[in-house]
Amino acid sequence: MKKFLVLLFVLSLNNYALGAGSDSSSDTSETALYDQAVKLIKRAGKLEKKDKDEKAKKLYSQAFKKLNK
């Protein structure tokens, strides 16, 4: 009976330790940063067509920062 209780206690601690793990779909992953940069570049391209070059430059610089991370 004592071994059973010790085993149950160890297994319950293991469940709490595994539950504290991080999620692999974090926004700081490389693919998420790349996707964000692509969206910024597309928006900047649309702004360039509308002759809004200053706003486009800001978006390009933001995209560049995301790609350098």
Secondary structure, 3 states (H helix, E strand, C coil): CHHHHHHHHHHHHHHHHHHCCCCCCCCCCHHHHHHHHHHHHHHHHHHHHCCCHHHHHHHHHHHHHHHHC
